[in-house]
Amino acid sequence: MRPHSWRWFLLAPASVALGWALDAVGLPAAWIIGAIVVAGTWSLSTGEQLNVHPLFYRFGRGIIMTLAAVPLTQIPAADLLHFLLPGLFVTAFTVTVGVAGGVLLSRAQPRHISPETGVLSMLPGGASVVSTLAIDFGANFRYVMLTQYLRVLVLSLTLPVIVHLFMSGQLHEEGLSNDSPWWMLLVFAAIALGAEPVARKLRVPAATALGPLLATVLAAALLPDDVEVAPPAYLAIVAFLSIGWVCGGSLQRDTLAFFAKQLPATFAFLGALMAVCALSAWPLTGWLDISYFEAYLATSPGALETVLALSAEGSAGAEVVAIQIIRLLAVLLLASWLPQVLHGVRKLRR
């Protein structure tokens, strides 16, 4: 047993217990937040960094990428094509605000926040994927993850309130289910561990993200139509815990102090982003002949799980899922090629 390995016998059960409790009361991103709190408390109280085994982290990161791909397997390609232009319209608004906010943040704190850190922390959507990519790009992944999950938390807490104002008395409860067969565990374990190395050998760009994502879409195309292509719930929980441990285990007092100083700017950005999305929802009502409730959900800047749950409760149409997925794909592509994008921006400014 490696030195200090014993601490995981304390931290893992504590993280599971806290994650379960937070999930039971309906807190969004409960498992990740639980792991961040437990690992962060240990790291801050002992002054030592928790190191997650690289293979375990790669597994968790791979599962996160497959989760991002699951919605792609559940909506017909024709629907995505039909809503492509509206989706790109919404994406242009939200991503532009996100990139601009990240660049402004970097300029305001050039010694502490790199352009990569600023933009990744402000991208609207794909919090889990963006946070893992921050490590690959040498960004301050602690700051990126804390900012991304603050956005998810704020959106997840405010969306139900706003939606109930529009849809009072029209929502119905619909529980989540996971009917994946037992052998789906083997399929997703193989994708999580093997897709990234294979993608690197094939020279797929942004192999960390696109390898597992494309492998999941391919698996869905090859498997029978009556099989639900989704990782078992416990695999998703393990993945969320791994991401939370990486973030929380590396927290130090100076990191939290710096993050706290940025909270006013972060909340100002969130307010601007939500306002822009709310405005961009109005044209969609006439363009697609849908209610403002559906348009608002379709343009929400993230918190995809909450959006999909509320969409199901309100019997919203396919446009909500389609536009959210189009925007998510755009965010993932931008995040995956961020170094090249920033390099191009610098060349244009010269």
Rosetta blueprint (number, residue, H / E / L):
1 M L
2 R L
3 P L
4 H L
5 S H
6 W H
7 R H
8 W H
9 F H
10 L H
11 L H
12 A H
13 P H
14 A H
15 S H
16 V H
17 A H
18 L H
19 G H
20 W H
21 A H
22 L H
23 D H
24 A H
25 V L
26 G L
27 L L
28 P L
29 A L
30 A H
31 W H
32 I H
33 I H
34 G H
35 A H
36 I H
37 V H
38 V H
39 A H
40 G H
41 T H
42 W H
43 S H
44 L H
45 S H
46 T H
47 G L
48 E L
49 Q L
50 L L
51 N L
52 V L
53 H L
54 P H
55 L H
56 F H
57 Y H
58 R H
59 F H
60 G H
61 R H
62 G H
63 I H
64 I H
65 M H
66 T H
67 L H
68 A H
69 A H
70 V H
71 P H
72 L H
73 T H
74 Q L
75 I L
76 P L
77 A H
78 A H
79 D H
80 L H
81 L H
82 H H
83 F L
84 L H
85 L H
86 P H
87 G H
88 L H
89 F H
90 V H
91 T H
92 A H
93 F H
94 T H
95 V H
96 T H
97 V H
98 G H
99 V H
100 A H
101 G H
102 G H
103 V H
104 L H
105 L H
106 S H
107 R H
108 A H
109 Q L
110 P L
111 R L
112 H L
113 I L
114 S L
115 P H
116 E H
117 T H
118 G H
119 V H
120 L H
121 S H
122 M H
123 L L
124 P L
125 G L
126 G L
127 A H
128 S H
129 V H
130 V H
131 S H
132 T H
133 L H
134 A H
135 I H
136 D H
137 F L
138 G L
139 A L
140 N L
141 F H
142 R H
143 Y H
144 V H
145 M H
146 L H
147 T H
148 Q H
149 Y H
150 L H
151 R H
152 V H
153 L H
154 V H
155 L H
156 S H
157 L H
158 T H
159 L H
160 P H
161 V H
162 I H
163 V H
164 H H
165 L H
166 F H
167 M L
168 S L
169 G L
170 Q L
171 L L
172 H L
173 E L
174 E L
175 G L
176 L L
177 S L
178 N L
179 D L
180 S L
181 P L
182 W L
183 W L
184 M H
185 L H
186 L H
187 V H
188 F H
189 A H
190 A H
191 I H
192 A H
193 L H
194 G H
195 A H
196 E H
197 P H
198 V H
199 A H
200 R H
201 K H
202 L L
203 R L
204 V L
205 P L
206 A L
207 A H
208 T H
209 A H
210 L H
211 G H
212 P H
213 L H
214 L H
215 A H
216 T H
217 V H
218 L H
219 A H
220 A H
221 A H
222 L H
223 L L
224 P L
225 D L
226 D L
227 V L
228 E L
229 V L
230 A L
231 P L
232 P L
233 A H
234 Y H
235 L H
236 A H
237 I H
238 V H
239 A H
240 F H
241 L H
242 S H
243 I H
244 G H
245 W H
246 V H
247 C H
248 G H
249 G L
250 S L
251 L L
252 Q L
253 R H
254 D H
255 T H
256 L H
257 A H
258 F H
259 F H
260 A H
261 K H
262 Q L
263 L H
264 P H
265 A H
266 T H
267 F H
268 A H
269 F H
270 L H
271 G H
272 A H
273 L H
274 M H
275 A H
276 V H
277 C H
278 A H
279 L H
280 S H
281 A H
282 W H
283 P H
284 L H
285 T H
286 G H
287 W H
288 L H
289 D L
290 I L
291 S L
292 Y H
293 F H
294 E H
295 A H
296 Y H
297 L H
298 A H
299 T H
300 S L
301 P L
302 G L
303 A L
304 L H
305 E H
306 T H
307 V H
308 L H
309 A H
310 L H
311 S H
312 A H
313 E H
314 G L
315 S L
316 A L
317 G L
318 A H
319 E H
320 V H
321 V H
322 A H
323 I H
324 Q H
325 I H
326 I H
327 R H
328 L H
329 L H
330 A H
331 V H
332 L H
333 L H
334 L H
335 A H
336 S H
337 W L
338 L H
339 P H
340 Q H
341 V H
342 L H
343 H H
344 G H
345 V H
346 R H
347 K H
348 L H
349 R H
350 R L
